[in-house]
Amino acid sequence: MKRSWLPPSALIPAALGTAAAAGILARSAYERNHLTVTREEIVSERLPEAFDGFRIAFLSDLHGNGFGDDRCSALAAAVRDAHPDLILCGGDSLIVKKGKTSRISVAAALWEQLAQLRVPMYHGLGNHEIRMRDEDGYGDLWEAYSQLCRDHGMELLDNDTVKLTKEGRSVYIAALTVPKELYRSFGKAPMPDGYVGGALGPCRGFTVLMAHSPLYFDEYAAWGADLCLTGHFHGGTVRVPGLGGLMTPNYMFFPQYDRGRYEKNGSVMLLSAGLGTHSIDLRLNDPPELIVITLRHSDGPAGGTR
Ligand SMILES: [Fe+2]
């Protein structure tokens, strides 16, 4: 019988490849479970002085991911330690897949702990919330999730605006629901002209706009948003030094926006890398983040916001 053997030199690349893959997976598992807190300051002369120092905790793309032994206390503690005046959730709190059970327990435990902070909480809709609400195949998941939010004072905003008032002066928190047709793989679908104004009405003053997709920053800024809070891109999954995020969950490579701060025509966009993952359960050089924003009033043009 004739036997063939691989020479030892041929085994070395295979062993190195296996070791590299194991190292990447181990690093990714570590990153996915280690929360970071990003602090940002927004300075604007349009912000009423009464809101100087107002603090917002912004969570996005939780996707049922947990932090800490009980899967929520570490994130709840990070939010509590930020001493927020307002908690905003940018959408995609669950992973939803047709015909499959979705893990709702992490959001349930987290909302319950955050409710104890007794500050207003608003939740915009991401593509996963739109899907479970509008499409068949998700059973009663939308009813269960929206009831959960109501039970804990997390108000779902769907093309809606709320007014916050202090000392007789107001700011606005708006949540734009980006239509599901605009969540497209491999690229950007054009947003219909006037969509933001049609959905939300005119911008009435200093406005924080939650909109899940960062692709339409031009449209959000043109509408008049002072601060846009977006997510959806998970930081680009793998961040390459000097090049940025490699790939978004909708398979856009080296996108224009991946994570961080962007400014345009007096508007600022903070794009969260999110807190969880789905489909591509990988994070490299791209830790999950909670964003803590402090608003600052300026008496004159300070740059950053209109
Ligand atoms: Fe998303």
Residues whose N, C-alpha, C, O or C-beta is under 5 A from the ligand:
A	BS01	LIG	D92 G126 N127 H232
